[in-house]
């Protein structure tokens, strides 16, 4: 019951910047990292181990590393604050599909944001989601990749911070899947107040 209530409340705290001023402030902070312009968020997924699986459908939660998990998609800002989270996907689902089918993608396509996201090569490169170049050949392409990696690294650091604070995210969560999904969402709220 507590997890459900906190998960519902999290919608008030975990949100993308909506005003132009807030978006521009977010972009300035990202640019100060490695001079990458117009970045409004860094996106990635992380696998949260789930230890107790029901016999029905349990195989669908097995990820590419061979363990049962929930694939949690996060967008964070330059201060490592989570601005968007999706906790409903099984471990077997690829990161790109999670983004392809999420509401945030629709909002970017509708022009709700003036900036872009940075993602890893697991995502498709689009006008609003930039990924690293796979085979950079020029100094400019290498500089782009260095700046991209340093800027996008915020989401990796965000995951590290969460897993350091909530060790159960490293060890694995017990209980049913729906409770685990709600708990994942709840754990993303407290760090918002620790900066």
SEMAR-693833 format. One record per residue: residue number from 0; residue in three letters; x, y, z of N, C-alpha, C, O, CB in turn. Coordinates in pm, whole numbers, plus 32768, in hexadecimal, padded with zeros to 4 digits. Atoms other than C-alpha are relative to their C-alpha. Glycine has a CB too. Layout:
NUM|ALA|X|Y|Z|X|Y|Z|X|Y|Z|X|Y|Z|X|Y|Z;
...
This chain:
0|UNK|8052|7F88|8000|8000|8000|8000|8057|807F|8000|803B|80DE|7FB7|7FA2|7FFF|8079;
1|UNK|7FA7|7F8C|7FF9|8119|80F3|8058|8045|8015|7F79|804D|8085|7F47|8069|7FEF|8070;
2|UNK|7FBC|7FF6|8082|81D2|80A5|7F14|7FA2|8038|7F97|7FCA|808B|7F45|8034|7F76|7FD3;
3|UNK|8062|7FCF|8061|8095|80E2|7E4B|7FEB|8097|8012|7FE9|80E1|7FB1|7F79|7FB5|800F;
4|UNK|8017|7F71|7FE5|8059|8234|7EF5|8078|8054|7FD5|8067|80BC|7F96|7FE4|8016|8095;
5|UNK|7F89|7FB5|8027|81C1|82A4|7EC5|8013|8002|7F68|803C|8067|7F2F|807C|7FC4|8042;
6|UNK|7FF5|8004|8092|81C1|8232|7D5B|7FA1|8064|7FC0|7FC4|80A6|7F5E|7FE3|7F71|7FCB;
7|UNK|8061|7F9E|8035|808A|8304|7D1D|8032|808E|8018|8026|80E4|7FC1|7F75|7FEB|8042;
8|UNK|7FCD|7F7B|7FDF|8128|8431|7DCC|807A|8025|7FAC|8093|809B|7F93|8023|8009|8094;
9|UNK|7F85|7FE5|804A|8269|840D|7D03|7FE7|8051|7F82|8041|8096|7F51|8046|7F7E|7FDD;
10|UNK|8020|7FB5|807B|81B9|84A1|7BD5|800D|8097|8014|8022|80E2|7FB4|7F73|7FDE|7FD1;
11|UNK|7FF2|7F71|7FE5|81C8|85F3|7C82|8092|802B|8003|80B2|809F|7FEB|7FBE|8023|8084;
12|UNK|7F74|7FDE|7FEF|8340|85E1|7CB4|8058|7FDA|7F8A|80BC|801B|7F6F|8035|7FBF|807C;
13|UNK|7FB1|8030|8071|83C1|8522|7B88|7FBD|8031|7F81|7F5A|7FF8|7F53|800D|7F63|8000;
14|UNK|803D|7FC7|8079|8379|85F8|7A57|8067|804E|7FB1|80C6|8087|7FE8|7F88|805A|8024;
15|UNK|7FA9|7FB6|805B|8422|8690|792C|7FE5|8096|8011|7F76|80BD|8035|7FE8|7FD4|7F6C;
16|UNK|8017|7F6F|7FF8|8454|880B|792C|7F9D|802A|7F94|7FAF|800A|7F1E|8085|804E|7FF1;
17|UNK|8068|7FDD|8061|8322|889F|7886|800C|808F|7FCC|7FF1|80A7|7F56|7F78|7FED|803E;
18|UNK|7FF6|7F76|8030|8360|8A15|7876|8081|8012|7FB0|80E2|7FCA|7FC4|7FFC|8063|8077;
19|UNK|7F8A|7FE3|8051|8455|8AA5|777B|8076|8028|8058|80E7|8000|803E|7FE2|806E|7F9A;
20|UNK|7F95|7FD7|7FA5|851C|8B45|7898|8041|7F87|8044|80BB|7F7E|804C|7FCA|805F|806A;
21|UNK|7FCB|8078|7FBD|853F|89F8|794F|804F|7FAA|7F9E|80B6|7F72|7FC2|7F8D|7FAE|803E;
22|UNK|7FB9|804E|8065|85A5|8949|780D|8087|8041|7FE0|80EC|7FFB|7FD4|7FAB|7FF3|7F7F;
23|UNK|7F83|7FBA|801F|86AB|8A54|77C0|8065|7FF4|8073|80DD|7FE8|805B|7FE5|8093|7FE2;
24|UNK|7FA7|8011|7F8D|8737|8A3C|7921|803E|7F74|8000|80B5|7F64|801B|7FB3|8019|8084;
25|UNK|7FCF|808A|8009|8754|88C1|78FA|8069|7FF4|7F92|80CF|7FB3|7FA5|7F8B|7F9E|7FE6;
26|UNK|7FA1|8005|806F|8803|88EE|77AA|8084|8045|8024|80EF|8015|7FFE|7FC3|8043|7F83;
27|UNK|7F86|7FBB|7FD7|88FB|89E7|7840|8055|7FA7|805B|80CF|7FA0|804D|7FDE|8084|8049;
28|UNK|7FB6|8058|7FA5|8958|88F1|7952|8041|7F8C|7FB5|80B4|7F6A|7FD0|7FA3|7FC9|806D;
29|UNK|7FC5|806B|8050|898D|87D6|785A|8074|8035|7FAC|80DC|7FF3|7FA1|7F96|7FBF|7FA5;
30|UNK|7F96|7FC9|8055|8A5B|88B8|7777|8080|8019|8050|80EE|800E|801A|7FD1|8083|7FBE;
31|UNK|7F8A|7FE5|7FAD|8B42|890D|7899|8054|7F82|801A|80C7|7F8E|8044|7FD5|803C|8085;
32|UNK|7FB6|807D|7FEA|8BAA|879D|78B0|806C|7FED|7F95|80E1|7FD9|7FB6|7FA0|7F88|8000;
33|UNK|7FA0|801C|806C|8C4E|8773|7759|7FDE|804E|7F82|8001|8025|7F13|8003|7F6A|7FE0;
34|UNK|8021|7FA5|806E|8BC6|888E|767E|7FA6|7FC1|7F96|7FAE|7FE5|7F20|807F|8030|7FC0;
35|UNK|8060|803B|805E|8AB6|87B6|75DE|7F81|8054|8009|7F43|805A|8074|7FE3|7F67|8021;
36|UNK|8072|7FA3|7FF9|899B|88A8|7580|7F78|7FBB|7FFE|7F6A|7F4A|7FCE|8008|8060|7F8D;
37|UNK|8091|801F|8004|8821|8888|75AD|7FD7|7F7A|803E|7F6E|7F44|801C|7FD3|8001|7F73;
38|UNK|8025|807F|7FBF|8824|874D|7686|7FA1|801D|8073|7FBD|806F|80CB|807F|7FB5|8034;
39|UNK|8064|7FEF|7F97|86EF|8737|7761|7FFA|7F86|805C|7FBE|7F8B|80C7|7F77|8019|7FC3;
40|UNK|8000|8077|7FAB|8729|85D6|77E8|805A|7F94|7FCA|8077|7F8E|7F52|7F74|7FCB|800E;
41|UNK|7FB2|8077|8024|87FE|849C|77E8|7FA8|7F87|801D|7F6E|7F7C|8088|8089|7FF8|8050;
42|UNK|805C|8072|7FF8|8742|8356|77AD|804D|7F7C|8000|80B0|7F6C|7FB8|7F9B|8003|7F8C;
43|UNK|7FC9|8088|8002|8795|81EC|77FB|7FA3|7FA6|8050|7F46|7FD3|8092|8091|7FFC|8039;
44|UNK|804A|8064|7FB3|870B|80AD|788F|8060|7FB6|805B|80D8|7FAE|803F|7FB5|7F9C|7FA2;
45|UNK|7FB2|8056|7FA7|8783|7FD8|79AF|7FAA|7F8A|8028|7F30|7F96|8035|8031|804E|807D;
46|UNK|8049|8079|7FD9|8723|7E77|7A11|8000|7FF4|8098|8069|7FF3|80D8|803E|7F82|7FC0;
47|UNK|8011|8017|7F71|869B|7E4C|7B71|7FD9|7F6E|8013|7F6F|7F43|7FE5|7F94|8062|803E;
48|UNK|8016|808F|7FEC|86B3|7CE2|7BDC|7F81|7FE8|8052|7F66|802D|80B4|807B|7FC0|8047;
49|UNK|8079|802A|7FB8|856F|7C3D|7C4B|8015|7F6E|8024|802A|7F1A|7FCD|7F7C|8015|7FA9;
50|UNK|7FDC|8087|7FD3|85A2|7B05|7D1E|7F8D|7F9E|8001|7FA2|7F27|7FE6|8039|8008|8088;
51|UNK|8071|805E|7FFA|8447|7A72|7D42|7FAB|8011|7F84|7F71|807B|7F6C|7FAB|8017|8081;
52|UNK|804C|7FF9|807C|839F|7A20|7BFB|7F8F|7F9A|8002|7FA0|7F29|8031|805B|7FE8|7F86;
53|UNK|806D|805F|8013|8250|7982|7BB7|8025|7FA3|7F8D|806C|7FCA|7F31|7F78|8049|7FE5;
54|UNK|7FE3|8060|806A|8261|784B|7AE1|7FCC|802F|7F79|800B|8018|7F12|7FC4|7F77|8022;
55|UNK|803B|7FD0|807D|8180|78EC|79DD|8044|8082|7FD4|803C|80E8|8018|7F68|8016|800F;
56|UNK|7FC3|7F87|8036|8243|79E2|790B|8088|8021|8039|80C5|8084|8010|7FA7|8072|8016;
57|UNK|7F7F|7FE3|7FC4|837F|79D1|79DD|8071|8007|7F9B|80CE|8057|7FAB|8020|7F9A|8068;
58|UNK|7F98|8002|8068|8452|7984|78AA|8009|8085|7FB7|8073|80AB|7F86|7FE6|7F8F|7F9C;
59|UNK|8002|7F80|8047|83EA|7AD0|7811|8050|806C|8049|8071|80D3|800E|7F70|802E|7FED;
60|UNK|7FB3|7F9F|7FB2|84A4|7B85|7927|8097|7FE5|7FFC|80E5|8032|8034|7FD1|7FFF|8090;
61|UNK|7F71|8020|800A|85F2|7ADE|78D6|8040|8060|7F9B|8017|8066|7F27|8016|7F6A|7FD6;
62|UNK|7FBE|7F9F|8058|86DA|7BE9|7847|8074|7FBF|7FB5|808F|7F48|7FC5|8032|807A|8051;
63|UNK|7F93|8036|8051|8800|7BC2|7759|8075|7FCF|8052|80CB|7F87|801F|802F|8069|7F9F;
64|UNK|7F95|802E|7FA8|88E6|7B89|7884|7FD9|7F7F|804A|802A|7F47|8093|8023|806C|8065;
65|UNK|8029|8081|7FCA|8819|7A5A|78EF|7FBB|8001|8086|7FA6|7F96|80C0|8073|7FAC|8009;
66|UNK|8049|7FFE|7F81|8767|7AD2|7A29|7F7B|8049|7FF1|7F69|8098|7F94|8055|8042|806E;
67|UNK|8085|7FC1|8003|8601|7B3F|7A73|800C|8091|802C|804D|80B0|8091|7F9C|7FB4|805C;
68|UNK|7FF8|7F72|7FDD|85D7|7CB7|7A76|7F8B|804F|7FC6|7F3F|8020|7F72|8083|803B|7FCE;
69|UNK|8057|7F99|803A|8502|7DE6|7A35|8060|8062|7FBE|80C2|808C|7FFB|7FA2|8046|806E;
70|UNK|7FAD|7FA0|8047|8599|7ECE|792F|7FC5|808B|8019|7F5B|80AC|7FE5|8008|7FE0|7F66;
71|UNK|8031|7F7D|7FD5|8573|802C|79C2|8042|806C|7FAB|80BC|8076|7FA6|801E|8018|8098;
72|UNK|7FCE|7F94|8055|8594|8155|78D3|7FF7|8085|804A|7F90|80A6|8084|7FB1|8007|7F7B;
73|UNK|7FF7|7F82|7FB5|8602|82A3|7965|8035|806E|7FA5|8088|8055|7F4D|805B|7FF0|807D;
74|UNK|7FC3|7F87|8038|8643|8404|78E8|8026|8056|8077|7FD2|8071|80CD|7F9E|804C|7F9B;
75|UNK|7FD6|7FA9|7F91|8710|84DE|79D2|8038|8082|7FC9|8056|808F|7F53|8069|7FB9|8059;
76|UNK|7FC6|7F7F|8026|878E|8642|79D0|8094|8004|8026|80CB|7FA0|8055|7FB2|8075|8043;
77|UNK|7F72|7FF2|7FE6|88EF|86C6|79FE|8022|7FF6|8094|8095|7FDD|80B8|8032|8083|7FC9;
78|UNK|7FED|800C|7F6F|88C0|86C4|7B79|7FDF|7F74|8033|7FD7|7F5F|80AC|7FAA|8067|8048;
79|UNK|8020|808C|7FE2|886C|854D|7B70|7F73|7FED|8038|7F56|7F86|8075|8064|7FCA|8063;
80|UNK|808B|800D|7FD4|86FF|858E|7BC0|7FAF|7FBA|7F94|7FB9|7FDB|7F1E|7FC3|808C|8020;
81|UNK|8052|804C|805F|860D|849D|7B1F|7F88|8054|7FD7|7F3C|8085|802B|7FD2|7F79|803D;
82|UNK|806D|7FAF|8036|8518|8553|7A3C|7F95|7FAB|7FBD|7F26|7FDA|7FA6|8036|8065|7F9D;
83|UNK|8062|8059|803F|846C|8428|799A|802B|7F71|801D|80A2|7F51|801B|7FF5|801A|7F65;
84|UNK|7FE2|808C|7FE1|8453|82B8|79F2|7F91|7FA6|7FCC|7F1B|7FC9|7FD1|8013|7FEC|8099;
85|UNK|805F|8068|802A|83AC|8183|7961|8030|7F7E|8041|80A2|7F54|802C|7FF8|7FF3|7F61;
86|UNK|7FD8|8078|7FB5|83AD|804A|7A3C|7FB1|7F84|7FD8|7FB9|7F1F|801D|7FEE|8018|8093;
87|UNK|805E|806C|801C|82B6|7F66|798B|8033|7F92|7FA4|7FEA|7F33|7F88|7F87|803A|7FC5;
88|UNK|7FD2|805D|8067|8392|7EA4|7898|804E|7F8A|8039|8099|7F98|809A|8055|8048|7F9C;
89|UNK|7FB8|807A|7FDC|8413|7D41|78B8|8092|800B|7FD8|80B7|8058|7F80|7FBF|7F84|7FBD;
90|UNK|7F70|7FFE|801C|8588|7D00|78B6|8025|7FD8|7F73|808F|7FFF|7F42|8045|7FA6|805E;
91|UNK|7FE1|802E|8089|8576|7C5E|775E|7FE8|806C|7F96|800C|8058|7F22|7FAE|7F87|7FDF;
92|UNK|8022|7F97|8061|8501|7DA2|76B8|8077|805D|7FEB|80B6|808A|804B|7F84|8051|8031;
93|UNK|7F8F|7FAB|8024|8608|7E71|7601|7FE3|8093|8021|7F71|80C0|801A|8022|7FF1|7F6A;
94|UNK|800B|7F72|7FDD|8649|7FDB|7669|7FB9|8051|7F94|7F66|80A7|7FB3|8089|803A|8019;
95|UNK|803A|7FB1|806D|85E8|8061|7511|7F69|7FEB|7FF7|7F20|8049|7FD7|8042|7FDB|7F7B;
96|UNK|8090|8017|8003|8491|7FBD|7520|7FBB|804A|8072|7F4E|8081|8060|7FE1|7F69|8009;
97|UNK|803A|7FB9|7F8E|8451|8050|7678|7FED|8093|7FDC|7F84|80CD|7FF9|805A|7FF2|807E;
98|UNK|800E|7F73|8027|8495|81AC|75EE|7F9B|8010|7F8F|7F4B|806E|7F90|8088|8038|7FD5;
99|UNK|805A|7FF7|8073|83D9|816C|74AA|7F6D|8000|802C|7F1A|8040|7FEC|8019|7F8C|7F9F;
100|UNK|808B|800D|7FD5|829D|8119|756C|7FDC|8055|8079|7F75|803F|80B8|7FE3|7F71|801D;
101|UNK|801E|7FAF|7F89|82B0|8220|767E|7FC2|8087|7FD9|7FD0|80B6|7F68|807F|8016|8053;
102|UNK|8043|7F7F|8013|81ED|8362|76A4|8065|8071|7FE7|8049|80CF|7F9C|7FAA|8021|807A;
103|UNK|7F9C|7F98|8010|832B|8431|76B8|8028|8012|7F6D|8039|8082|7F3E|807C|7FE1|8054;
104|UNK|7FE0|7FF9|8090|8382|83DC|754E|7F94|804E|7FB6|7FB4|80A2|7F61|800F|7F72|7FC4;
105|UNK|806F|7FB9|8040|822B|8456|74E2|8007|8095|801E|7FEB|80E8|7FC7|7F79|7FC7|802E;
106|UNK|7FF5|7F73|7FDB|8262|859B|75A0|8071|8045|7FB3|8062|80B7|7F89|8017|800D|8098;
107|UNK|7F93|7FC6|8050|83B0|85D5|74F2|7FD4|8012|7F70|7FF1|807A|7F33|807E|7FA7|8007;
108|UNK|802E|7FF6|808B|8313|858E|739F|7F99|806F|7FEE|7F8E|80A8|7F82|7FC6|7F7C|7FD3;
109|UNK|8065|7F96|8006|81FB|8685|73F0|803C|808A|8017|7FF5|80EF|8010|7F92|7FE5|8066;
110|UNK|7FBE|7F7F|7FED|82FB|8796|7437|7FF1|803A|808B|7FFA|80B4|809C|7FCC|8061|7F9F;
111|UNK|8014|7FD0|7F78|82C1|87AD|75AF|8080|8036|803F|807B|807F|80A2|7FC8|7F92|8056;
112|UNK|7F80|7FD9|7FC5|8434|87E6|75F1|8057|8046|7F98|8054|8025|7F22|8049|7F86|803A;
113|UNK|7FA8|7FB6|805B|8530|88D7|755D|808B|7FC3|7FF9|80DE|7FF1|7FAB|800A|8091|802C;
114|UNK|7F7D|803F|8000|8659|87F5|75A5|7FFB|7F70|7FD0|7F95|7F41|7F9D|803B|8005|808B;
115|UNK|7FF0|808B|802E|86D4|8697|7559|8027|7FA6|8074|804E|7FD4|80E0|806A|7FF8|7F8F;
116|UNK|7FCF|8065|7FA3|8722|8556|7612|8082|7FC6|7FCA|809A|7FC4|7F52|7F96|7F8F|8016;
117|UNK|7F8A|804C|8027|886F|84A2|7610|7FEF|7F71|8030|7FD1|7F59|80A5|8082|8040|8039;
118|UNK|800B|808D|7FDE|8866|8327|7607|8077|7FB3|7FCD|80C7|7FE7|7F7F|7F7F|7FC5|7FC8;
119|UNK|7F93|8053|8031|8957|820A|75CE|7FDB|7FC2|7F7A|7F70|7FDD|7F44|8025|7F93|8066;
120|UNK|8016|8038|8085|8973|8141|748E|7F91|7F97|7FFD|7F71|7F63|7F92|807F|7FC2|7FCD;
121|UNK|8074|8059|7FFD|8855|8060|74FF|7F81|8044|7FD0|7F1B|8002|7FBB|7FEB|7FCD|808C;
122|UNK|8074|7FB3|802F|8767|8173|748F|8015|8029|7F6F|8087|8037|7F42|7FE8|807C|8059;
123|UNK|7FF1|7FCA|8088|871E|81E6|732D|801F|8096|8007|7FEC|80DB|805F|7F7F|7FE7|7FAC;
124|UNK|7FE2|7F71|8007|87AD|833A|72D4|7F8D|8045|7FB8|7F68|801F|7F49|8089|801B|7FB7;
125|UNK|8070|7FB5|8038|8690|8430|7294|801E|8095|8010|8083|80B9|804E|7F79|7FDA|8046;
126|UNK|7FE8|7F70|7FEE|8672|85AC|7280|7FFC|802C|8093|8035|8094|80B5|7F9A|804E|7FB2;
127|UNK|800D|7FDA|7F73|8620|85B2|73F7|8048|7FA0|8060|8042|7FB4|80D9|7F6E|8008|8026;
128|UNK|7FB3|805F|7FAE|86F7|848C|7475|8081|7FE1|7FB6|8082|7F96|7F54|7FAE|7F7D|801E;
129|UNK|7F7F|8013|8043|8866|8494|7419|804F|7F91|8044|8051|7F85|80BF|8051|8082|7FFF;
130|UNK|7FB0|8070|7FD1|8947|8365|743A|8091|8014|7FD4|80AB|8067|7F7D|7FC8|7F79|7FCC;
131|UNK|7F75|7FF1|802D|8AC1|833C|7419|8013|7FCB|7F73|7FC7|7F75|7F45|805F|7FB7|8060;
132|UNK|7FDD|8033|8084|8B5B|8306|72C4|804B|7F7C|8013|80A5|7F73|8066|8057|8068|7FAF;
133|UNK|7FC5|8084|7FED|8BBC|8199|729D|8091|7FF8|7FD2|80E3|7FB7|8012|7FAF|7F99|7FB7;
134|UNK|7F77|8005|8035|8CF7|81CF|71CC|802F|808D|7FDE|8036|80B0|7F69|8007|7FA5|7F83;
135|UNK|7FD4|7F78|801E|8D73|8334|71F1|8086|7FFE|7FB6|80E2|7FB4|7FDA|800C|8053|8082;
136|UNK|7F86|7FFF|8051|8E7C|8386|70EE|8045|8088|7FFF|80BE|8090|7FE9|7FE1|7FD7|7F72;
137|UNK|7FC5|7F7A|8003|8EB4|84FE|7101|8013|8034|808F|7FD4|8001|80EC|7FA7|8062|7FAF;
138|UNK|7FF0|7FC4|7F7B|8F2C|85D2|7227|7F7B|8038|8035|7F61|8033|80AE|8069|806F|7FFB;
139|UNK|8081|7FCA|7FD5|8DD3|8676|722E|7FA5|7F91|8035|7F61|7FA3|809A|7FBC|804A|7F8B;
140|UNK|8053|8070|7FD4|8D25|8526|724A|8032|7FC7|8085|7FE3|7FA1|80DB|7FFD|7F91|7F95;
141|UNK|7FC8|802F|7F81|8E12|84B9|735E|7FE0|8061|8071|7FC4|8037|80E1|8099|7FED|7FF3;
142|UNK|8023|7F9B|7F9C|8DD4|8601|7416|7F6C|7FF5|8025|7F48|8000|809A|8021|808E|7FCC;
143|UNK|808F|8016|7FE7|8C5C|85CB|73EF|7FEC|7F8B|8060|7FA4|7F96|80C2|7FB4|7FE6|7F7A;
144|UNK|8010|8077|7FAB|8C79|846F|7487|8031|8019|808E|7FEF|7FEF|80EE|804B|7F8B|7FC3;
145|UNK|7FCC|7FE3|7F79|8D50|84E7|75AC|7F9E|8057|804D|7F81|803C|80C2|8089|8045|7FF8;
146|UNK|8060|7FA7|7FBF|8C5B|85FE|75FA|7F7E|7FB6|8020|7F44|7FC8|808B|7FE4|807A|7FA6;
147|UNK|807A|804E|7FEC|8B32|8515|75D0|800E|7FA3|8078|7FB7|7F9F|80CF|7FDF|7FAE|7F81;
148|UNK|7FEB|8062|7F94|8BC3|840C|76B8|8008|8045|8088|7FCA|8017|80E8|8080|7FAF|7FE6;
149|UNK|7FF3|7FB9|7F80|8C22|8504|77C9|7F7A|8038|802D|7F5A|8035|80A4|8066|8072|7FF4;
150|UNK|8081|7FC4|7FDD|8ACD|85AB|77BC|7F9B|7F94|8024|7F53|7FA0|8087|7FCB|8056|7F8D;
151|UNK|8060|806B|7FE6|8A01|846A|77AA|8021|7FB1|807E|7FCA|7F70|80B7|7FFB|7FA2|7F89;
152|UNK|7FD4|8049|7F89|8AC9|83D7|78CA|7FB0|8025|807C|7FB2|7FDC|80DF|8092|801A|8019;
153|UNK|8051|7FDA|7F8C|89E1|8492|79B7|7F9B|7F94|8023|7F82|7F7B|8099|7FB7|8084|7FE5;
154|UNK|8065|8066|7FE2|88DD|837F|7995|8043|7F85|803E|8007|7F43|8092|7FB3|7FD8|7F7F;
155|UNK|7FB7|806F|7FC1|89E3|8275|79E9|801E|8020|8092|8011|7FCA|80E9|8083|7FE2|7FB3;
156|UNK|7FE5|7FD6|7F76|8A44|833A|7B1E|7F80|8001|8053|7F81|7FDF|80C9|8040|808B|8003;
157|UNK|8082|8002|7FBD|88D3|835E|7B76|7FDE|7F71|802D|7FB4|7F5C|809E|7F92|8038|7FA3;
158|UNK|8019|808C|7FDC|88AB|81E2|7B6C|805B|7FD4|8072|802F|7F90|80CE|8014|7FA4|7F85;
159|UNK|7FA2|8024|7F96|89E2|81B9|7C41|7FD6|8037|8086|7FDE|7FF2|80EC|808B|8032|7FDE;
160|UNK|802F|7FC1|7F85|895B|82AC|7D43|7F87|7FB7|8039|7F80|7F9C|80B1|7FDD|8093|7FE7;
161|UNK|8078|8048|7FD3|880B|81FB|7D53|8025|7F78|803B|7FF3|7F53|80A6|7F9E|7FED|7F8C;
162|UNK|7FDD|8087|7FD3|88A9|80A3|7D77|8058|8004|807D|805D|7FA3|80C9|8048|7FB4|7F91;
163|UNK|7FB3|7FEF|7F86|8994|8126|7E83|7FA3|801C|8076|7FB6|7FE7|80E3|8068|8072|7FF1;
164|UNK|805E|7FDD|7F96|8875|81B8|7F4D|7FA0|7F8F|8021|7F7E|7F78|8095|7FB1|807B|7FDA;
165|UNK|8062|806B|7FEE|8788|8096|7F19|8041|7F7D|7FD2|8035|7F56|7F5E|7F7C|801D|7FAF;
166|UNK|7FB2|8078|8020|885A|7F59|7F27|7FAA|7F90|7FC7|7FDD|7F39|7F81|8048|7FCF|807B;
167|UNK|8058|8069|8037|872A|7E82|7ED5|7FFB|8007|7F68|7FDA|7FA4|7F28|7F72|800E|803A;
168|UNK|7FFC|7FF5|8092|8749|7F07|7D71|8076|7FB1|7FC6|8073|7F88|7F52|8009|8093|7FD6;
169|UNK|7F8E|8053|802A|8898|7E51|7D5E|7FE9|7F6D|801E|8004|7F16|7FCA|8080|802F|8046;
170|UNK|8012|808B|7FD4|883B|7D17|7E20|7F8A|7FBD|7FBC|7F8D|7F45|7FA0|7FEE|7FFA|8096;
171|UNK|807A|8039|8039|86E4|7CE8|7D89|7F8B|8017|805D|7F9A|8020|80D6|8011|7F6B|7FE4;
172|UNK|8079|7FE5|7FB5|8581|7D22|7DF6|7FAE|7F81|800C|7FA1|7F33|7FAD|7FAD|8071|7FBE;
173|UNK|8058|8072|7FE8|849F|7C1D|7E92|7F70|802D|7FF1|7F52|80A4|7FF3|8019|7FC3|808D;
174|UNK|808E|7FE0|8007|8328|7C0A|7E6D|7FCD|7FFA|7F71|8014|7FD3|7F15|7FE5|8089|803A;
175|UNK|803D|8008|8085|823B|7C23|7D4B|8032|8073|7FA8|8065|80D8|7FD8|7F66|8003|800B;
176|UNK|7FCD|7FA1|8063|828F|7CE3|7C0F|7FC3|808A|800F|800B|80EE|8009|7FE5|7FCB|7F73;
177|UNK|8041|7F7D|7FF7|818F|7DF9|7C3B|8035|8051|8075|804A|80C9|8069|7F68|7FEF|800D;
178|UNK|7FC7|7FBA|7F8D|8213|7E4F|7D95|808E|802C|7FE2|80B5|809B|8006|7FFD|7FA6|807E;
179|UNK|7F76|7FDC|8024|8379|7E4B|7D11|8001|807B|7FA5|8054|80D4|7FB6|8047|7F8A|7FBA;
180|UNK|8008|7F8C|805A|8317|7F3F|7BFB|7FE1|807F|804E|801E|80E7|8036|7F96|7FE9|7F93;
181|UNK|8024|7F8B|7FAF|8275|802B|7CF6|8073|8029|805A|808F|80A0|806A|7F83|7FE4|8055;
182|UNK|7F8E|7FE1|7FAA|839E|8010|7DE3|806F|8045|7FB1|80AD|80A3|7FE4|8036|7F80|8041;
183|UNK|7F9B|7FBF|8054|848C|806A|7CC6|7FDE|8093|7FEC|8036|80E9|7FF5|800C|7FBA|7F78;
184|UNK|802D|7F76|8015|83C0|81A3|7C83|8010|8051|8080|803D|80C3|807C|7F6D|8003|7FD0;
185|UNK|7FF5|7FBB|7F7F|83B6|81FE|7DF5|8091|8024|8021|80AC|8091|8053|7FC7|7FA8|8070;
186|UNK|7F74|7FE8|7FDE|852E|81E0|7E1B|803E|806F|7FAC|80A7|80A4|7FD0|8051|7F81|7FEE;
187|UNK|7FCD|7F94|8054|8560|82DE|7D07|7FD5|8089|8032|8006|80EE|8000|7FD2|7FEE|7F72;
188|UNK|802B|7F7F|7FC9|84B0|83EE|7DD1|805F|8038|8068|8086|80AC|805A|7F78|7FF1|803D;
189|UNK|7FAE|7FC3|7F97|858B|8418|7F09|807D|8046|7FD1|809C|80B1|8006|8026|7F99|8061;
190|UNK|7F87|7FB8|8029|86CD|8472|7E4F|7FE3|808D|7FCD|803D|80E1|7FCC|8047|7FB2|7F95;
191|UNK|8021|7F7A|802F|8615|85A0|7DC3|8019|8068|806D|8032|80DD|804F|7F6C|8005|7FD2;
192|UNK|7FF3|7FA2|7F91|8636|863C|7F1C|8088|7FF9|8042|809F|803B|80A8|7F96|7FE7|8067;
193|UNK|7F7C|8013|7FC3|879D|85D4|7F65|806C|8054|7FBE|80E1|8045|7FE0|8027|7F6E|7FF9;
194|UNK|7F9B|7FAE|8046|884A|86CF|7E82|8002|808C|8039|8050|80E0|800B|7FE4|8006|7F69;
